């Protein structure tokens, strides 16, 4: 009887142990800009000032530089391929161009360069909106 009780307890507790050991899968963050073959996609994005922008490199490591080292985000910064990049806060408009006929809107060009390659990629940018 004692063996039967032990067997039933093990039989009932086995699924609980198995299910209790499962962990939820952690989703990789979805980045705003994906870089592949020296091209940023989407080519330019629209963000609110204060929002975070995440860049992701698919094929190589890249360096991103804006004309001002502090705005719209601290730069230059490196984006390593195969790793998730933290979001970069877009905190200003210095070094950016106002967009005509759109008050409060700015266009910020940035330089995208593949590491170990001196020639820059196509010049993408960010639209900052109020």
C-alpha positions in Angstrom: 0.0 0.0 0.0 2.8 2.3 0.9 4.5 1.6 -2.5 1.2 2.3 -4.3 0.8 5.7 -2.6 4.4 6.7 -3.4 3.9 5.6 -7.0 0.6 7.7 -7.3 2.4 10.7 -5.7 5.2 10.5 -8.3 2.8 10.0 -11.1 0.8 13.1 -10.1 3.9 15.3 -9.4 5.8 14.4 -12.5 3.8 16.7 -14.9 4.0 19.5 -12.3 7.7 19.3 -12.2 8.0 19.1 -16.0 5.6 22.1 -16.5 7.2 24.1 -13.7 10.6 23.8 -15.3 9.4 25.3 -18.6 10.3 28.9 -19.2 8.7 31.4 -21.6 10.7 32.1 -24.7 12.1 35.5 -24.7 11.5 37.4 -28.0 14.3 39.3 -29.6 13.5 43.0 -29.8 12.3 44.2 -33.2 14.5 47.1 -34.3 13.4 50.2 -36.2 16.2 50.1 -38.7 17.8 47.0 -40.3 21.2 47.3 -42.1 22.2 44.8 -44.7 24.5 45.0 -47.8 25.3 48.7 -46.9 21.7 49.7 -47.0 19.4 50.9 -44.1 15.8 49.8 -44.2 13.6 51.7 -44.0 15.7 54.3 -45.7 14.4 57.0 -43.4 12.2 56.7 -40.4 9.8 59.1 -38.6 10.2 59.3 -34.8 9.0 61.6 -32.0 11.7 63.5 -30.1 12.4 61.5 -26.9 11.6 58.1 -28.6 14.2 55.3 -28.8 15.5 54.0 -32.1 17.1 50.6 -32.4 19.5 49.7 -35.3 20.2 46.1 -36.2 23.1 44.9 -38.4 22.5 41.7 -40.4 25.7 41.1 -42.4 28.6 43.3 -41.0 29.4 45.6 -38.1 28.5 49.2 -38.9 29.2 52.6 -37.4 26.6 55.3 -37.3 27.5 59.0 -37.1 25.4 62.2 -37.0 26.9 65.6 -37.8 26.6 66.6 -34.2 28.3 64.3 -31.7 25.5 64.8 -29.1 22.3 65.1 -31.1 19.9 63.7 -32.0 21.6 61.0 -30.0 25.1 60.5 -28.6 27.3 59.2 -31.4 29.2 57.8 -33.2 28.2 54.4 -32.1 28.8 50.9 -33.4 26.2 48.3 -34.2 27.5 44.8 -34.1 25.9 42.2 -36.4 24.3 39.2 -34.7 23.7 41.1 -31.5 20.7 43.1 -30.4 21.4 46.8 -30.2 20.0 48.9 -27.4 17.6 51.7 -28.3 19.2 55.1 -28.7 17.1 58.0 -27.4 16.5 60.7 -30.0 16.8 63.8 -27.7 17.5 66.8 -30.0 17.6 68.4 -33.4 20.9 70.2 -33.4 22.7 69.4 -36.6 19.4 68.6 -38.4 17.6 70.5 -41.1 14.1 71.9 -40.6 11.6 70.5 -43.1 9.9 73.3 -45.1 6.1 73.6 -44.7 6.2 71.2 -41.7 6.7 73.3 -38.5 8.6 71.4 -35.8 9.7 68.7 -38.2 13.4 68.0 -38.8 15.5 65.7 -41.0 18.7 64.3 -39.5 21.1 62.7 -41.9 23.5 60.1 -40.5 26.5 58.4 -42.0 26.4 54.6 -42.2 29.8 53.0 -42.6 30.6 49.3 -42.8 33.5 48.5 -40.4 36.8 47.9 -42.2 35.4 49.6 -45.3 36.3 53.3 -45.8 33.6 54.0 -48.4 30.3 55.2 -46.8 27.0 53.5 -47.5 23.9 55.4 -48.9 23.0 58.3 -46.7 19.8 57.5 -44.7 18.2 59.7 -42.2 15.7 60.2 -39.4 12.7 62.5 -39.5 12.0 64.0 -36.0 8.4 65.0 -35.5 6.8 66.9 -32.7 
